[in-house]
Amino acid sequence: MKVSLSPASQRDLRQIILYIARDNPVRARSFGRELRQRCHEVGDGPELYPLAQNLGEGVRFIRHGVYLIFYVVEPEQVRIRRVLHGARFIDADMVRPV
């Protein structure tokens, strides 16, 4: 299934990469590729991953290291809503569609 990234998730990815690049620019690039690849892997079996409790109807997530990729399955695509550090307090407002 096709995967698309919301503007918020694209910003999240950029911020993660920039944060890592402060200490290790080479790893920031490779980790950015890994995170993007993980986002696109969701399209291979979007229903395989758990629903995110209390974060909105149909919101699911997948892990990549300490990061959580939140997404919804739409009729024609999987929509990545956010990519957030798992240690953050995450509420429904953070993963709402914009």
NORVENTA-V340431 format. One record per backbone hydrogen bond with DSSP energy under -0.5 kcal/mol. CO is the residue of the C=O (numbers start at 1). NH is the residue of the N-H. If there is no record, write none. Layout:
# NORVENTA-V340431
{{CO,NH} {CO,NH}}
This chain:
# NORVENTA-V340431
{{2,78} {4,80} {6,10} {7,11} {8,12} {9,13} {10,14} {11,15} {12,16} {13,17} {14,18} {15,19} {16,20} {17,21} {18,22} {19,22} {20,23} {20,24} {24,28} {25,29} {26,30} {27,31} {28,32} {29,33} {30,34} {31,35} {32,36} {33,37} {34,38} {35,39} {36,40} {37,41} {38,42} {39,42} {40,43} {41,44} {42,45} {45,48} {46,49} {50,61} {51,53} {52,55} {56,59} {59,52} {60,71} {62,69} {64,67} {66,86} {67,64} {68,70} {68,84} {69,62} {70,81} {70,82} {71,60} {72,74} {72,79} {77,74} {77,79} {78,4} {78,80} {79,72} {79,81} {80,6} {82,70} {84,68} {85,88} {88,90} {89,91} {91,94} {91,95} {92,95} {93,96}}
